[in-house]
Amino acid sequence: MILPIRAFGDPVLRKVGKEIDKDYPSLQDLIDSMFETMYSAKGVGLAATQVDIHRRIVVVDTSEERDQPLVFINPEIVAQSVEQKEWEEGCLSVPEIYETVTRPDRVRVRAQDAKGEFFEMACDELLAVCIQHEIDHLNGKVFVQYLSNLKLNRIKNKIKKQQREAQQ
């Protein structure tokens, strides 16, 4: 089932996700719906917060073939590189907006899989950016909040214009 993705400016995106356990009702259905929503929107990652579910779960697939789905339940970054890298980021909650954000180049994430088993994963390149971006969502933060006030105001105005045009 495709879930509605909340847009930047919606207060639900500022909510912090609560921990989730393997006994969460319909966990596999939620995971399946999140992947279906992410793939349908042509995204590489989706946090539950973006679909108004305030639990700490993220789905990711950064592969070209879209055949390497990853699930991170209760993810946390346990290590990050000192080296930083600039990436042009986009977001399903901020459609058609891409901006450069500087983040740690590499991270190590600890999480649980869909069965509740703990794992750690070293992430670099796009996967490192994606997991940091999605964990930000779980913490109530959207990537545009890393930008200057000038850029942020320009984006807000562009979004308002898009919303006006969509209503016409």
C-alpha angles and dihedrals in degrees: 000000000000111000124210112257114223117232128229109275093041107120092223088074089066093058118107115233120240123229116271129211131206090256092063105133115261093357094159091049089052091049091048092048092048092052092046090050093047094047092045091053091046092240130146096215141018132189121206089238089067090062094045095259108125100207129112102257130124132183121201139178115170095166121120091228093048090231104115105078116181128193122202117188117189091354122191132177107238098177138011136186123255088225114092129205134195117232132178103237133195131181137208088226091054102044121202093005119117124176137165116258127181116223138157109290095226134022138180113220128197117201145135126259126227090279093053095254115144120235140166125218133189110223131192139162115011094351091057091050092046096050092047090048093050095045087053087058090053087054093051097258129125120204094244088067087074090064130091118272089250093056092041092053090048090053092048090052091048091050091049089051091049090050092049091050091048091054093053 
